[in-house]
Amino acid sequence: MTIALSAKNKLGFINNTLTMLNNEQQMAIWQRCNDMVISWILNTLTHDISDSVIYAETAQILWNKLNFRYGQANGTKFSQLQNNLCQITQGSSDIATYFSKMKSNWDELIAINTIPSCNFGAAHSFVNRDEHQRLIQFLVGLISSYDTIKSNILMMQPLLSIDRAYGILFQDEKQKEIHTSTYFTTSSASMNASSGGPINGGTTKNRTTLVCTRCKRMGIQSINVTS
């Protein structure tokens, strides 16, 4: 919702940075925009919730009521996200799906646990520490078939970024898929050739019967070679 309001240059109606003006003409414009923002918010709510806040006079009052009722404390949300990260593993998912699950939780953690600005390099150190922690979490949840490449990534100095590690694992997954597909195609062709025709008793079309041009018998003509 905040992204949508910001894109439409209406975020000031909920964060108290755009107040009602005394000028009558400008006040009418402000009221019209305020009502528009209220209607946008109400349209995103369920019927029961919208009925309980429909008489809010301004978008800011409406926003504050919803935030007070349903806003989750940062401590509770932080604990929930950490618990989610501990439970997420690759399982039967591909690399892209597994990474997306992890990243959605990482992004929420960053949003509620921002690092204060610093002019002495401390903030950069904290960012690197969190990046390495996310890399370890991502690698730990991988299935056993990636143990070798996981060990190689962990032995690199300095440690790779999470995006770079994801790129390597994604390419390795695609290479395995190509290798598996090629193996089955080659095996199928070998079985077909060894059986002299299609697999499972199929028939071969356009098969030519050889006839000896000398004795007119079926088979291959024998040639006598005299020295």
C-alpha positions as CSV (number, residue, x, y, z in Angstrom):
1,M,0.0,0.0,0.0
2,T,2.8,2.4,0.8
3,I,4.5,1.7,-2.5
4,A,1.2,2.3,-4.4
5,L,0.6,5.6,-2.5
6,S,4.2,6.7,-3.1
7,A,3.9,6.0,-6.8
8,K,0.9,8.2,-7.0
9,N,2.5,11.0,-4.9
10,K,-0.1,10.5,-2.1
11,L,2.0,9.1,0.7
12,G,1.8,12.4,2.5
13,F,-1.9,11.8,3.3
14,I,-1.1,8.9,5.7
15,N,2.3,10.0,7.2
16,N,1.1,13.5,8.3
17,T,3.5,15.4,6.0
18,L,0.7,16.9,3.9
19,T,-1.8,18.8,6.1
20,M,-5.0,20.6,5.1
21,L,-4.5,24.2,3.9
22,N,-6.5,27.2,4.9
23,N,-7.1,28.4,1.4
24,E,-10.6,27.4,0.4
25,Q,-9.8,26.3,-3.1
26,Q,-6.8,24.4,-2.1
27,M,-8.7,22.9,0.8
28,A,-11.3,21.5,-1.6
29,I,-8.5,19.9,-3.7
30,W,-7.0,18.4,-0.6
31,Q,-10.3,17.0,0.6
32,R,-10.9,15.4,-2.8
33,C,-7.5,13.8,-2.8
34,N,-7.9,12.7,0.8
35,D,-11.3,11.0,-0.1
36,M,-9.6,9.3,-3.0
37,V,-6.9,7.8,-0.8
38,I,-9.5,6.7,1.7
39,S,-11.4,4.9,-1.0
40,W,-8.2,3.1,-2.2
41,I,-7.5,1.8,1.3
42,L,-11.1,0.8,1.9
43,N,-11.2,-1.2,-1.4
44,T,-8.3,-3.3,-0.2
45,L,-10.0,-4.3,3.1
46,T,-12.5,-7.1,3.7
47,H,-16.1,-6.1,4.2
48,D,-16.1,-6.5,8.0
49,I,-13.0,-4.5,8.5
50,S,-14.0,-1.7,6.1
51,D,-17.3,-1.3,7.9
52,S,-15.5,-0.6,11.2
53,V,-13.3,2.2,9.8
54,I,-15.5,3.7,7.0
55,Y,-16.3,6.8,9.1
56,A,-12.7,7.9,9.4
57,E,-12.5,11.6,8.5
58,T,-9.0,11.5,7.0
59,A,-6.7,9.0,5.4
60,Q,-4.2,9.4,8.2
61,I,-6.8,8.6,10.9
62,L,-7.9,5.5,8.9
63,W,-4.2,4.4,8.5
64,N,-3.4,4.8,12.2
65,K,-6.5,2.8,13.2
66,L,-5.5,-0.1,11.0
67,N,-1.9,0.1,12.1
68,F,-3.0,0.1,15.8
69,R,-5.3,-2.9,15.3
70,Y,-3.4,-5.1,13.0
71,G,0.2,-3.8,12.9
72,Q,2.6,-6.4,14.2
73,A,5.4,-5.5,16.7
74,N,8.9,-5.7,15.2
75,G,10.0,-8.1,17.9
76,T,7.3,-10.6,17.1
77,K,7.8,-10.3,13.4
78,F,11.6,-10.7,13.8
79,S,11.1,-13.9,15.8
80,Q,8.6,-15.3,13.2
81,L,11.0,-14.6,10.3
82,Q,14.0,-16.1,12.1
83,N,11.8,-19.2,12.8
84,N,10.8,-19.4,9.1
85,L,14.4,-19.3,8.0
86,C,15.4,-22.1,10.3
87,Q,12.6,-24.3,8.9
88,I,13.1,-23.7,5.2
89,T,15.1,-26.3,3.3
90,Q,15.3,-27.1,-0.4
91,G,13.6,-30.5,-0.2
92,S,12.1,-31.3,-3.6
93,S,12.2,-27.7,-4.8
94,D,14.5,-26.4,-7.5
95,I,17.2,-23.9,-6.7
96,A,15.2,-20.9,-7.9
97,T,12.1,-21.7,-5.8
98,Y,14.2,-22.5,-2.7
99,F,16.2,-19.2,-3.1
100,S,13.0,-17.2,-3.5
101,K,11.5,-18.5,-0.2
102,M,14.7,-17.6,1.6
103,K,15.0,-14.2,0.0
104,S,11.5,-13.1,0.9
105,N,12.2,-13.6,4.6
106,W,15.6,-11.9,4.3
107,D,14.0,-8.9,2.7
108,E,11.5,-8.6,5.5
109,L,14.2,-8.8,8.1
110,I,16.1,-6.0,6.4
111,A,13.0,-3.9,6.3
112,I,12.4,-4.1,10.1
113,N,16.0,-4.3,11.2
114,T,17.7,-1.4,9.3
115,I,21.3,-0.5,10.0
116,P,21.9,3.1,11.0
117,S,24.1,5.2,8.8
118,C,27.7,5.5,9.8
119,N,30.6,7.5,8.4
120,F,33.4,5.3,9.8
121,G,32.8,2.0,7.9
122,A,30.9,0.1,10.7
123,A,27.8,-0.1,8.6
124,H,29.7,-1.8,5.8
125,S,31.0,-4.4,8.2
126,F,27.5,-5.1,9.4
127,V,26.3,-5.5,5.9
128,N,29.1,-8.0,5.1
129,R,28.4,-10.0,8.2
130,D,24.7,-10.3,7.4
131,E,25.5,-11.2,3.8
132,H,27.8,-14.1,5.0
133,Q,25.2,-15.2,7.4
134,R,22.6,-15.4,4.7
135,L,25.0,-17.3,2.5
136,I,25.5,-19.9,5.2
137,Q,21.8,-20.3,5.8
138,F,21.2,-20.8,2.1
139,L,23.9,-23.4,1.7
140,V,22.9,-25.4,4.8
141,G,19.4,-26.0,3.5
142,L,20.6,-27.5,0.2
143,I,20.1,-31.2,-0.5
144,S,23.0,-33.6,-0.3
145,S,23.7,-33.7,-4.1
146,Y,25.2,-30.2,-3.8
147,D,27.6,-31.1,-1.0
148,T,30.7,-30.9,-3.3
149,I,29.9,-27.6,-4.8
150,K,28.8,-26.3,-1.4
151,S,32.2,-27.2,0.1
152,N,34.0,-25.5,-2.8
153,I,32.0,-22.3,-2.2
154,L,32.7,-22.3,1.5
155,M,36.4,-22.7,0.9
156,M,36.6,-19.6,-1.3
157,Q,38.3,-16.5,0.2
158,P,36.8,-14.1,0.4
159,L,33.3,-15.6,0.6
160,L,31.1,-15.1,-2.4
161,S,28.0,-12.9,-2.3
162,I,24.7,-14.7,-1.9
163,D,23.8,-13.7,-5.5
164,R,27.0,-15.1,-6.9
165,A,26.7,-18.3,-5.0
166,Y,23.1,-18.7,-6.2
167,G,24.2,-18.1,-9.8
168,I,26.8,-20.9,-9.6
169,L,24.3,-23.4,-8.0
170,F,21.7,-22.5,-10.6
171,Q,24.1,-23.2,-13.5
172,D,25.2,-26.4,-11.9
173,E,21.5,-27.5,-11.6
174,K,20.9,-26.8,-15.3
175,Q,24.1,-28.7,-16.3
176,K,22.8,-31.7,-14.3
177,E,19.4,-31.5,-16.1
178,I,21.1,-31.4,-19.5
179,H,23.4,-34.4,-18.6
180,T,20.4,-36.4,-17.3
181,S,18.4,-35.7,-20.5
182,T,21.3,-36.7,-22.7
183,Y,21.9,-39.9,-20.8
184,F,18.3,-41.1,-21.2
185,T,18.2,-40.1,-24.9
186,T,21.4,-42.1,-25.6
187,S,20.3,-45.1,-23.6
188,S,17.0,-45.2,-25.5
189,A,18.7,-45.1,-28.8
190,S,21.1,-47.8,-27.8
191,M,18.3,-50.1,-26.8
192,N,16.5,-49.5,-30.0
193,A,19.5,-50.3,-32.1
194,S,20.4,-53.5,-30.2
195,S,16.9,-54.9,-30.7
196,G,17.0,-54.3,-34.5
197,G,13.9,-52.1,-34.4
198,P,11.6,-50.1,-32.1
199,I,11.3,-51.0,-28.5
200,N,8.4,-53.0,-27.0
201,G,7.8,-55.1,-30.1
202,G,7.0,-52.2,-32.5
203,T,7.1,-52.7,-36.2
204,T,9.7,-51.2,-38.6
205,K,8.4,-49.4,-41.7
206,N,10.1,-49.4,-45.1
207,R,12.2,-52.5,-44.3
208,T,13.7,-53.9,-47.5
209,T,14.0,-57.7,-48.0
210,L,17.3,-58.7,-49.7
211,V,17.1,-61.2,-52.6
212,C,20.2,-62.9,-54.1
213,T,20.4,-61.8,-57.8
214,R,22.1,-65.1,-58.7
215,C,20.1,-67.9,-56.9
216,K,16.9,-65.8,-56.3
217,R,16.8,-66.9,-52.7
218,M,16.1,-64.7,-49.6
219,G,19.2,-63.5,-47.8
220,I,22.6,-62.1,-48.7
221,Q,24.4,-63.1,-51.9
222,S,27.6,-64.9,-51.1
223,I,30.6,-64.2,-53.2
224,N,33.3,-66.7,-53.9
225,V,36.7,-65.3,-54.2
226,T,39.4,-67.4,-55.8
227,S,43.0,-66.6,-55.5
